[in-house]
Amino acid sequence: MSPLLSGTGLVRNYGATPALRGIDFAVGEGEIVAVTGPSGCGKSTLLHCLSGILRVDAGTVTYRDQDIGLWSEAARSRLRRTEFGVLFQFGQLVPELTAVENVALPLLLAGSGRREARRTALDWLDRLGVAELAEQRPGAISGGQQQRCATARALVTEPRVLFADEPTGALDVLTGEQVLGQIVRVAREQGTAVVLVTHEARVAAYADREVALRDGVVDPTGLGLGVAG
Amino acid sequence: MKTATLARLAVAGNRTDVLRTVLTALSALLATVAMLCAATVLSITGWADRYSVTLLVEPGLRPGVAATLILVSLPVLALAGQCIRLGAPARDRRLAAIRLAGATPGEGVLIATAETAVASLLGSVAGLVAYLVARAAIGDQHTLPTDVLPPAPVIAFLVLLVPALAAAIGALLMRRVIVTPLGVVRRVRKRGPRPWPGLLIAVGLAMFASPFQEHLPVHLPHWLPHSKNMTYVLLGGGVLLTMAGVVLGVGWISHTAGQLLRRYGRGPATLLAGQRLITDPWNGSRTMAALLAAVIAGSVALGYRANLATTFRYYDLDNQIMGYPYGRGMSAGAEPSFYFNAIRLVMVAVGLSAAVAAAGLLIALVESIVARRRAYASLTATGVPRRTLSAAILWQTLTPLVPALLLAMAAGDALLRLVPTHYDLGRSYRECLADNDALAHCHTPAALHLPNVLNVPVPWAELSLLGAGALLAVLVAVGVGVLVLRSSTDLEELRVG
């Protein structure tokens, strides 16, 4: 069976600096894959390329047997809005909108009615235990609560793939564990595939499988953090 | 995306965004009022001696009054354009976050443009209300034309025109901006600007000259109707093209000035300024456009005043030669002070425009300092004195400004050099002798002491004052803008995540 999302021979350079040097990667339906490695090894770049935020310089990114690298920027944006969810370490919520407006945003951008989008957003905030913060702006709530809201926003469209880049990197250990537990629980409930970028063993331990990177290639030793699965 | 979603995202913002919205709305309000006043003046028909303001009485003078009012609205519109960049870093973060939530690049630009359009629409509607309230308050005093109202479609058109223009300026400013989910980046042109705007200036001058084809080697094509309206189109189009050429030419001037500064400048201030001018040569075009347009308009007005003064002197001398008694002969009954007062009014409008343009430049300067606050803070942290950074800002503003001002004044005066600039007094005398005019006495002795030809002088002193005034306005704006530098170079800026 072909994987849900795959990358073949991915190459990406920043000017003269290579970030990815021919990486092969695949994730199946409902699978959680941790991408690990030291700082600067290309983890985030891989996630950005797989999610269509960045274009690759060489290689192909295939989602449901379609090469999304050939798609326009607008088409890839629509794909992220409907099929993918993206979760970063910080800087992802619109500071001027309330929590519920932030969560409803992907639905509103997709053309949903305001009332329906709000109801769905409130439901997701409730599932992540932050319903009481619905009318608060990001600046007025804690980092852990912001990350829960961001998780709700990433999952509100019930995506097939969730991309999480160091989602607990800015949180203390306890809050991080709670947030991560919720991400994994909801992903399992919905059968969402997760590409989880991290350099922490305790985070990678939530994954079914680990892909370790080193200097822009998959670590040939295959050792990585050795905690997934 | 539904309109309600677009409207909600367009009005989302922090305190700086509120300030931007208020300033944009205020600019739109002023521009709308100025345009509605211009439309009202143009709605007056025939000889209108019921008004006490003499400029409104003569049909031939009213287009000039309307043009002056439109001249005032242009820098105000440009100010609305400058306000778009206010609070840019926070807005960039917001747009990036919206893109991350799934907005397409087009939707990102649409949201940014809608922000300006919504604020401008609020302002233009408020402008319409202010216009109507002011009309009612002034009443029927016959000082101003409160008894005429432009047609409703014209009013609706003008109220919608201002937000449309502001949105278009906004979209234009966004054309080199790429909003990605990871942040906002600006496309950098690898090739420097070329001097092609010089061609625009040449075409503008040629257009302006074409109605005076009897005196110049430029001729109107046969297929164009030789009407009064066509003359207005050619004159107006010529001035606008010349303005566009000067404004766009600032890109090339900035790039060249940057290269010269980098090559010949001594010290870090000139190096920083030179590199900045090379990196973003179009910044000057964006920020100085309104000021340069005002200077060109001022130069045209000053040139016209010199031309008018020479014309009246010619009339006086000619009447002396012809021996006409007082009150007879050429320009009999004309009141020179009336025309000079009209030009003074234009100069007041130019001064107002320059002040508004300097305010726009101040906003742009503050925004650019705030946007680069971390780079400035890092430079301060590494030991670069703040006065060096201030000097760099001064260099990067003045180096392209001085040649641009000279070009603007030269172009403005050149336009007026294209109309006849000399008067042959000897011909009048010859014609007088030949005509056997019963009223004329052809006073030869008086004519002996007079010059044969009167030339319109270049108003060097007035032009110098105009240029110095514009330079002073910019210096004040830079002085105020540099005050922001202290807070923007605070080392705390380096600690903010």
Interface residues (C-beta under 8 A of the other chain):
Chain A: H48 I53 E73 A74 S77 R78 R80 R81 T82 V86 F88 F90 G91 Q92 L93 V94 P95 E96 L97 E101 N102 L105 P106 L108 L109 A110 G111 G113 R114 R153 T157
Chain B: M1 K2 A4 T5 R8 A12 G13 N14 D17 A90 R93 R94 A96 A97 I98 R99 L100 A101 G102 A103 T104 P105 G106 E107 T180 P181 L182 G497
